[in-house]
């Protein structure tokens, strides 16, 4: 129980002809201008910019006009969709395209439908434009993704049919206005907001909220998309930390902020050189232990200062609890360096392990040449064809035979002076067929996919001994043919399916011991197929190899749900390993050669014979 000295003081002191958006040129101008006046993706309200002159919506150099005399129904709907990208004063200009009743029922929120391209807009057959006082206009698009109310990006399923919605218009004093908007459910209120992908990616940016993994108390990133610029972006992010995460991390990670925690004030100030600092005031119950405040501070600092997906939003943080400045290194300043250990990273100059031609395991460490690992695995007496090393370097796992047996070995025990000859023996832990993707988690538990007694699945095997445990997987997932556990132990990247149907998923890990499950699987990079190998690059990106008749390709896949980026690879590559930007990348080829690169996008060079290179993890 915390003593009084460990507690903080209480508070007190748019016809059959199809038309693309008529404002296409304006849209291009918008993209070039970099509009940033959009609402918060989080649960707090948006504070818009000052009013533009003359009732015209101005956003980043783009003039968004109200409806003009003589415009057809299609033009009205097209320009309404464009104007809705301006959020100033509650979409004031866009509301001029609506009748008063429709304006009241249009209540766009944080959720966004992201379109693969500019939608098609055409008048529904039956009524000729201008011959009646009413018209119906169809808007048709291909959905690329959605953004939910928490800022979480979910890609649409591949091959999903195009969607369409109908807008109804009436002529009011010779001017077409929208009087019926698409609605969700049986209510007439519409929350619809449609943004083409190019525009969305200009005005929104990915950021991470950080929450604690259970029970290891490591911080896990929860990626969200937030406005590029907003009056309350820091407030949005901090507010997102006050509750446990939603979506795929729900019931998997938690916040350190206790019930009753309240954000009372945020100040963003200039900082030298050319950066920003934030002063965050939180009100907490007086009984909150200092250890909880310390855990909150780590969440805040990582969320606001992490350089994930781009430059850091904030360079330094000061935290006030009930009006009292939390002590820091200098004047209460909290920086990323103070909490670096809370997020696991591959260490610089991490040792590299690989298989030689005879199936023996060798290691590159501090020496200029490789050496065999201690124990039986280093001798080649039992040739291995896949390997994995635990994060602490203590244990080795290998697959031998025609991918039919999984072995483990205690490298640390074998390396001891005067160790018994049997100390480093390889021990059979699981037999079956098609084993692939051995990967250790942070708790020295081995994960592997394959078939046991003809049944496909994933198993976990504790290094210290004990039977393999089958992992509970979501139904209809398909056979898992590859996997890699993230350094935090809470996330696992999976290859599900075989051949051209193989695709990439991200799941959350729950449970331990004899009850382990993967839940909330989210498909990453839905356009990619033929996945054959993967590895984590850092906490925010997976590297994946795809195979197709045109050859092998290497992709960097962000785990925030956004699209993948093609990276330079090599013909015939079959495996890839990485341990963050601070370490070289290694790939294996189908002809038994290893190549390395000093970084993503850098040239590859052939270095030696070998296969299945692996960093610890």
Residue, then its C-alpha position, 0 to 999 in steps of 0.5 A: x500500500x502506498x504511503x501518503x508520501x507516495x500520493x499526489x496532492x488533491x485538486x483545488x488550488x450529385x442523367x445517364x452521363x457520368x460526371x466526375x466532380x466538377x471541381x476537380x481542378x479545385x480538388x487538385x488545388x486543395x491537395x496542393x495547398x495542404x488543407x488542414x482545417x479538419x476535425x479531430x478524429x478523437x472524442x474531443x470537439x474540434x475547434x475550427x479556424x476563424x471565419x473566412x470573409x464574405x461567407x466563402x469557405x477558404x481552406x489552405x488557399x482553396x476557395x470553396x463557393x456556395x451553389x451558383x445560379x444555373x447549376x444542374x443537380x449533378x453539379x450541386x451534389x458534386x460541389x457539395x461533396x467538395x465543400x464538405x471537405x472544409x470543416x470551418x464553422x461546422x461545414x458552413x459553406x457545405x450547408x449552403x447546398x442543403x435546405x434548412x431541414x437537410x442541414x439540421x439532419x446532416x451531422x458529420x462526425x469523426x468517421x470517414x469513408x475513404x474512396x479509392x478515387x473521385x466518385x462518379x456523380x450522375x442524375x437518376x434516369x426518369x427526370x430530366x434536369x430542370x423539367x421538374x422541381x425535384x431530382x435524384x442524383x446518384x453518387x457511386x464510388x469504390x470504397x478503399x477504407x473507413x475511419x471509425x470514430x476513434x480514428x482507426x483505419x480499416x481497409x476494405x476487403x479486396x474485390x468489394x463491390x462499388x457502393x452508391x448513395x442517392x441524394x434528392x434535390x428540390x428547386x428552391x427559387x430556381x436553385x437546386x438544393x439538396x433536401x435528402x441526404x443518405x442516412x444510416x439505419x432507420x433514422x434520417x440523420x446522416x453522418x456521412x463524410x466521403x473523402x477521396x484517398x489522396x485528399x484524406x492522406x493529405x489532411x490526416x496523418x497516422x499517429x500512435x496512442x500508447x497503452x500498456x500490454x497485459x501483464x508485462x507493462x510494455x507500451x504497445x502502439x495503437x495507431x490512429x489517424x488524426x488531423x495534420x493540423x488542428x487547434x486541439x491535436x494534442x488534446x485529442x491525443x491525450x484525451x484518447x489515453x484517458x480510457x482503455x483502447x477500443x478496436x483490436x486492442x480492446x481487452x488486450x491493453x490498458x491505460x495507466x490513467x485511473x478512473x476519474x482522471x481529467x484533462x484540464x488544460x493543454x498548452x503548446x509552446x515553441x521550443x528550441x530549436x524550431x520544435x514544440x513543447x507541451x504542458x499537460x495538466x491532469x487532475x487526479x484523485x489525491x490517492x493516486x500513487x506516484x507509480x501510476x503517475x510515472x506510468x501515465x507520464x510514459x504513455x503521454x511522452x511516447x504518444x506526443x513525442x514518438x517519431x512513428x510515421x513521421x517527425x515527432x509532434x512534440x519534442x518535450x512534455x511537462x506534466x502537471x498533476x493537480x497543479x504540481x509539476x512532475x519532476x523531470x530531468x531539467x525544469x520538469x521536462x520529460x523526454x522520450x529518452x526518459x521512457x525509451x525502455x517502455x517500448x521494446x526495440x532491437x538493440x544496435x549491433x544485434x547479433x545475427x544468426x544463420x544456417x550454413x549449407x550443412x544445416x549448422x547454426x552460426x552467429x555473427x557477433x562482435x567478431x569479423x567472422x561468424x562462429x558456430x553457436x554453442x551446443x548441438x545446433x552449431x555442429x550440423x549433426x542434426x541439420x536444421x532448415x529454419x531457426x529462431x533465437x529468443x529475444x534475450x539470446x538464451x534459447x534457440x529453436x529450429x525445424x528439421x527434416x521435411x519441416x516435420x519436427x520442432x526442436x529447442x536448445x538452451x544456448x546459454x547453458x551450452x555456453x557456460x564454462x565446463x558445461x556438460x556435453x548434453x547441456x546444449x542438446x536439441x530437444x524434440x518439442x513438436x512433431x507434425x508437418x509443414x512447420x513454418x515461422x518459428x518465432x519467440x515472444x518476449x517471455x521466451x515462449x516459442x510460436x510456430x505454425x504447421x500441422x499436427x495429426x493432419x490438423x493445421x494450427x499454431x502452437x506455443x512451446x515454453x522454452x523451460x519445458x512443458x507440452x506444446x499448447x494449441x493456440x485458439x484462432x478466429x474461425x475461418x482464418x484459414x491455415x497459418x503458413x507463417x508468423x512473427x510475434x512483435x517484440x512487445x509480445x502482444x501483437x502477432x503478424x500472420x500469413x494466412x492461406x497458401x499460394x496466391x491466396x496467402x494474405x497478411x493479418x495482424x492479431x492481438x495475443x491474449x492469455x498465457x500458459x495453457x490458454x493462448x488466443x489470437x483475437x481481433x485479426x485485422x487484414x493488412x495491405x489487402x491488395x497484397x497476395x501471395x505472401x511467403x515470408x515476413x518479419x517485423x522491421x520496427x514496432x510500426x512496420x512489417x516487411x513482407x515478401x510476395x511471390x507471383x509469376x513476375x517474381x518476388x517483391x519486398x514490401x514495407x507494410x504499416x500496421x496502421x492499416x494504410x497501404x504498403x510501399x514497394x521496396x528494392x529487393x532481389x530476384x529469388x528472395x525467400x526470407x527476410x529479417x530485420x531488427x529496426x533501422x539501427x541494424x542491417x537487413x538480411x535476405x535469403x535467396x532460393x540459391x542459398x545465398x545471403x545478402x544484406x542492406x544497410x537500410x530500407x531502399x539501400x542497395x543489396x550486396x551478396x555476402x556469403x553462402x547461407x540461409x534463414x538469417x535471423x535476429x533474436x526475437 
